[in-house]
Amino acid sequence: MTVTIINDCRDPNALGRQSIRASALLQSPISCIGVDSDLEASGNLIDAIDALDGNEGVILVNVAPRNGVAKRRPNGSPFGYAWNGNVLVLATLDGFTLSLVKKFDIRSPLHEFDVERASREVTGSANAAAFIAESQFRSFDFLPRMAAYLLRHKHAAGTPLSWEAIPDAPHAVWWVDNFGNCKTTITSDELALMPGASLSTRHGPLAFIPALRNVPDNKTALITGSSGLGRKRFLEIVMQGGNAARHLNIASGDTLW
């Protein structure tokens, strides 16, 4: 089994503490992916499920700002869990974190935690549960403990939540890689584009050329990328021999039209 942490608390101290806690409780190798937003987390969650290739795993996802609309919550976004085969996913529920799981229709029963109640079930201590519920760092104090409990018991105290409560993913860029390739939330089968067809976007028209190797030098195009799940792969905006994000002024989170 392997454990993946996807988190916006991504400085060395925060990721190091999370890794140590998860490794100690789950006795498994840890991989960490730092993100800036719930949409970035959503795409990386799909890639993590894909990378597990059907093997057992735990994925801990937390993007929980406390500012803006999050102020309506007592302590940031609620958490939920779902089993995708033998992959346990624990994630924040606000925003787009689970939106691409919903889009790929790999949905299994989703449950929302009452963090204090669930922590009391795990620790057997009302004082410990109250501390965890109020923690500034729930991806350290709550998620690894809850994952260890769920691996043993499969279920925990929680309220069933409809996937319809999860918002649909926008048509947007969810990741810009180090080459400047822009991974979008649109899948290769979604638009039924023929090779050579042009797609109008807010960044200008982009020719659909399925394979990166066939994009002419110094040209931008829309290709079928490597990220995704099964036969569904996300489309990417690329520039052969250049940086599409810099050339077209694209940033993670930008919508396509």
N, C-alpha and C positions, 0 to 999 in steps of 0.2 A: 504494500500500500504506500501511496505517497500523498503528501499534503501540500496544497497550493494556497498561498495567501495573496489575495488581491486587495490592495488597500491604498487609500490616499494618505495615510500616515506612513510615509515612505522614506524618511531620513534614516541614516544608519542606526541611530538609537532606537527609533520606533520599530523598524523592521527587525532589528536584532533581538529586541525584547520579545516581540511576537513569535519569532522563530524559536527562541529558546523555550518559551512557555509551551508552544504547540509541540515541539519535539519531545519535551519532557512528559507531556500528558498523553501524546498519541504514539510515541515511540516509532516515529517514521521520518524519512527524509523530507526536507522542506524546500519548496521553491517559492520565491517571492516575486510578485509583479507590482511595481509601483504605478499608480494612476493619478490623474488629476481630476477626474469627474466620474459620475455614475455611468455615463455613456461609454467612456473608456473601459470601465469595469465590466460593462455588459459584453462588449466584444471580446475582452480577454477571458471572460467566463466561458464563452463558447469555445474559444481556442483551447482553454484548459481541459474542457470536457473532451474535445477532439484529441488532444495530445495523450490523454489517458488511454485511448484506443480500447475502451471496454474493460480496462482493468480497474481494480478497486482503488478508490481515492476519496479524499475529503477536500473540498474547496471552501475556504473561508473568505467571504467578500464583505468589505465594510467601506462604504462611502457615506459618511454621516456628518455633514456640516451642521453647526448649531446656529447659524445666522439665517436671516431672511425668513422664508416660509417655515424653516425648521423650528422657529420659535414657538410654533403652535404645539409642538411635542414637548413632553416633560424633559426629555434628555436626548434629543435627536431622533432619527428614524427608528421605527421598530424593526425587529429582526424576524426572519422566518426561516423555515427549512423545508427541503424537499429531497426525496431520493430519486435519482435518475439511474435506474438499474442499481448497480453497486457503487454508485458515486453519490456521496452525501454532500449537498450544497447548503450552506448556511449563509444568509445574505441580508443586507439591509433591504427594506421593502419600498422606501420612498424613491421617487425618481425613476430612472431608466435601467437600474442595475439588473433587473430580471427581464427587461423588455425583449431582448434578443432570444432568450430561452423561450419566451412566449411566441415569438415570431417563428422559431424553428419547430414549434409544436412538439417539443420533447417534454411536455408538461406532465408531471405526476402530482399527486395531492400535495397542496401547499398549506403550511400551517404557520400562523403568526404567534410568536412568543409573547407572553407577558414576562418580561425579563426578570422581575423580582420573584414571581411565582415559580418560574422555571429554575431560577438560581437556588431557590429554597429546596426544590425537588432534588437538585444536584448535590448541594452542600449539606443539606439537613440542618441548616442554621439560619434563623431569621436575621441575625445580625450580619452574617456574611452576605446573604441575599440582598439586604438593604444597601450594603456597601457596593456590591456589583451593579445594582440598578442605578445608582447615582454616579458611577465611575465616569471619569472623563475619557477613559481609555477602555471602552468595552470590547474592542477587538483583542485586547490583552486579558482583561479580567473575565469576560463572559464567553466569547466564541470558542476558545480552545476547550474550556471546561464542558461547554454544552456539546461540542463535537465528540469528546471522549464519552460522555454519557450516552449520546445517541448511538454510537458504535456498539455499545454494550446492550442497550435496551431497544433500539430501533425507533422508539416513539418517546415523546416527552409532552408535558403539559403545553397545550397550545390550542388556538382557535382556527378551525378550517377557514381558509381564505380563497375566494374565487380568483382565478387567473385574470378574470375581467377587471379586477381591481388594479392590475398592473398596466401602466400606460403603454400604448404602442410606441415602438421606436420611431423616431423621426428619420426621414431620408437625409442622412448627414454623414460626415466623416467622423469615425469613432477613434481613429488612430493615425498618426503620422509617424512613419518609421525613420530610422537614421539615414535612409537614402532619400527621404522626402516623398516616398510613395504614400498615398492617402487611402487608407482602408475605409470603405463606405459600409453603411448598414444594408445596402441593396445586394441581393444575392444574384448569382449568375443566371438563374432561371426565372427571375422575377419580371424582367422587362421584355423577354423574348426577342432580344436584339440579334439581328443577323450580322455576321462579320462584315465590317466596313460601314455599317450603319452609323449615323451620327446622332448623338444624344445632346439636346440643348440643356445647358446647366447655367447657373448664375456665374460660373467661371468660364463661360464660353462653350462653343460646341466641342464635343469630344467624340472622336471616332472609336467605335468598339473593335478592338483587335484582341481576340481571345488570349493569345500567348504573348508574354513579355518579349520573347526573342524576336517576334515579328514586327515590333514597333520600330519604325525608322529612327535613326539617330537624330537627337535634338528635337524630336516630336513628342507632343503630349497625346495620351490616349487613355481609354478606359479598357482595362484588361480583367480577366478572371484571375483573382489573386489566390494565395495559398491559404488564407484564413477562412474558417468556416467549419462545417460539420458534415460528414458524409459526402454526398455529391453536391450539396449546396455550398458554394464558395462565394465569399464577398467580392464584389467588384472593387477594383482599385484604380485610382487616377495616378498615372505614372508619366515620367518624362525620360525617354531613353538617353542615358548618358548624362542626365541632369537631375535637378531637384524640382519635382512638380509642385511641392508645397511652396517653395520659395518663388518659383516662376509664376505661379498663379495666385500667390498670396492666400494660401489655404491654411487654416489652423484646425486642430481637432475640435469637433463640435460644430463646425460650419455646415449649414444646410446646403443641399445641392441645387435647389430652385426655390 
